Amino acid sequence: MQDSAKSAVASESKVPEVTLGFWIIKIAATTLGETGGDTVTMTLNWGYLAGTCLFLGALVVLVAAQIRAQKFHPALYWATIAASTTFGTTMADFADRSLGIGYTGGATLLLACLVLVLGLWYRTEGTISVNSVSTPRAEAFYWGAITFSQTLGTALGDWIADTGDMGYRGGALIFAAGLAIVAALYFWTRISRVTLFWAAFILTRPLGATVGDFLDKPLDQGGLALSRPLASIVIATFMVICLLLIPQRAGQHPGDHATERA
């Protein structure tokens, strides 16, 4: 009887239930990643390489703690998400600017990396459903996919806003429209929920990136010219309030995702 109870606990998903509250906090985290990353690399003048190394170190520590945890911990999970999105900001900027491959080259490279991780995850585990994230191997694939999707989102947001001459407001509208289409497909079609989840997860990152840029970029570049540190503090406070007010529950057990359209 005790072994059964332990098995049930071990089989719980290590990630939160995907609800409207999940997406609200996710978008806030991506916006924080943009302003927080720019605070270190630009405002504090650390540069893209030093900023990338700093946030990569924080991400590795948090992912290791997440994998070692025996169950879902909301604060730890969202701290890891925030670290991945901040690392994504500095890594994308480093690839786009310091490596000289541009927004198009950076976005293409990161998309290829994301597809590779998802492909390896599916081939190894037979699914890329977040409801299956309950073992160290599945978690490693999950956080790899999360990190590349965050980094890709930054590159896409900058590409649309700058290279596409859409500006930050235009970029935010484009990605918001993309999310609205994904939501419509979720409610009115039978398209794979797993596919729609990853599409939405990827799109929320450039939406957050463009919103973050809109907050802290100069007025002549289409932004609001807010202080990056101040914008980061405000967004972080908003995230904490959401975590306190929005119920945080672990997702379904892996065995339950058989009922999910994969």
N, C-alpha and C positions, 0 to 999 in steps of 0.2 A: 504494500500500500504506500509506504514511504517512497519507494523507488518510483512508483507511478507519479506521485506528486512532484518529485524532483524532475522527472522527465517532462512533465507539463510545464514547469517553470522554465526549464532549459529550452523548450521549443517556442517560447514566446518571441515574437518579433522584437528586434532591438531598435526599431524605428517607430515614430509616432503614427497614429491613425491619420489617414489623409482626409482632412476636412477643410472647410472654408477657413477656419482658424489657422490651419497648417500653412495655407497659401498666403495669408496675411502676414504671418511671421516670416515666412520665406522671403517675400518681397522686401520686407523691412531689413532682413539680414543681408540681402544682396545690395541694398542701398547703402547700408553701413559698411559693407566690404569696399564699395567704391570710394566713399568719403574717407574711411579709415586708411585704406591703402594709399590714397593720394596725400593724406596728412603726413604719413611717414616718408614717402618717397619725394614729395614736392615741398610741402610746408616745412618739414623738418630737414629737408634736403639730404636725405640718406641716399637717394638714388635708387634706381629700379633693381639693381643686383643685390644690394644690401637689404632692401625692403623684402625682396623675394626670399632671401635666405632666412630673414627673421621670421616671416610668417610661415615658411615651410617648416621651420623648427617647431613653431607652436602647433602647426597642423599635425605633424608626426606624433608629438606628445599626446595631443588630444585624441587622435585616432587610436593610438595604442591603449589609452585609458578607456575609450569607447568599446574596443574589442575585448578588453579584459573584464569589463563590467558584466555582471550576471543577468541584468535586466535593463529595461529602458529607463534612462534617467533624463528627464526633460532638459535640465540645465546643462548637463554634459553634452547631450545631443546638439542643442542649439549653439552652444559654444563652439563645437566642432564645425557646424555649418558656417558660423560666422568666420572661423579661421580659414575654412576652405574658400569662402567667397572673397576674403581679403587677400589670401595668397593668389587667388585667381586674377584679381585686379593687377597686382604687381607683376605676376608672371606674364600676363597678356601684354602689359605695357612694355615689359622687358623684351618679349619676342617681337612685338610690333615695331618698337622704336630702337632699342639698343642693338638688336640683331639685324636691323635694317631690312626686314622682309615685308614690312608694311602691314596694314590692316587686312588686306585680302589674303596675303600669304600666311599671316598669323592665324586667321580664322580657318583657312583651309587645312593647315597643319593640325590645329586643335580638334577640328571635326574628325579628321582621320584617326587621331588618338582616341577620341571618345568612341567612335564606331569600333575600333579595335578592342577596347576594354569591354564594351557591351557584348561584342561577338565572342570573346574569350569567356566571359561570364556565362553566356547562354550555352556555349559548347560544354563548359565544365559542369554547370549546375542544372542545365535543362530548362532554366527560366531566368528572367531578369526582373521578376516581380519583387517589389520591395517587401512584400509579405513573407518572402523566403529568407529574409536577412536575420538569421538566428545562429549561424555558425561563424567562426573566425574567417574561413575562406570566403563565404558569401559576403561578410562584412568588408573584407579587403577589396573585393570587386566593387561593392557598393560605394565605398568611399573613393575608390579610384575613378569610378564613373561620375560621382558627385563633383570631384575636384576638376576633372576635365570639362564637365558641363558648365561649371562656374567660370572657368578660364575662357572657354569658348564664348560664353555669354558676354564677357567683357569685350572681347575682340569684335563680336558682332555688333554690340552697341556702339562702339567707337567707329566701326566701319560704316554703319548706316548714318550716324550723326555727322561724321567728317567726310569720308570718301564719297558717300552718297549725297552729300550736300542737303541733308534733311534737317540738320540742326538737332538739338537735344529734345525740343518739344515734338518735332516730327518723328524722331526715333521712338520716343515714348509712346506716341499714338500708334505707330506701326506695330510695335510689340504688344501693346494692349489689345489691338485689333486681332492679332494672332492668337492671343489667349482667349479672346471672346469666341473665336472660331473653334478652338479646342474644346471650350466649354459647351458650345452648341453640339459638337460631335459627340460629346460625352452623354448629353441628355437626350439626343434625338437619333442616335445611330447605335449600331452594335459593334462599332470598331473596338479593337482590343483596348481594354482599360490600361494595360501595362504600357502599350505604345503611347496612348494619350498622356499618361502620367509623365513619361520621359520627355515628350514634346512640351508639356506645360512646364516641367522643371527647367528645361533648357531656355524656354522663352522668358521665364520670370527673371533670369539672370540679366539679359540685356535690358529688360524693362527697368530693373533696379539700377543698372549701370547708367542708363540715360537719365533716370530721375536723380541719381546722385550727382551726375555731371551738371544737370540743370540747376541743382541747388548751389554748387560751389564754383561754377565757371563764371568768368567776367561777364558783365552786361553786354559788351560788344561781341561776345561769342554766343549770345543767346541764353546765358545763365542768370541766376539771381545774385551772384557774387557774395554768397554767404561764406563765413569763415568755415574752413573744412573741420577744424577741431570742434567748433560749436555745433555744426550740422551732425557730426558723428555722435556727440553727447546726446543730442535731442533724439536721434534715431535709436541709439542704444537704450535710452530711457523708455521710449515707446515699446521696444521689444520686451523689456522687463515687465512693463505693465501688461502687455499681451500675455506673457507667460503666466502671470499671476491671475489673470481674469479668464483666459481661455482654457477649458479643460484639456489636459494633456494625457492621452491614453496610448498604450502600446497598440500597434496594429494587430491584425488577425494572426492567429497561429499559422505557421507554414502549411499545415494540413488543410486550413480553411480556404487557401487560395485555389483549390480545385474548382470552387464555384465561381471563380473570377474568370472573365473572358481573357485568356492569355494571348 
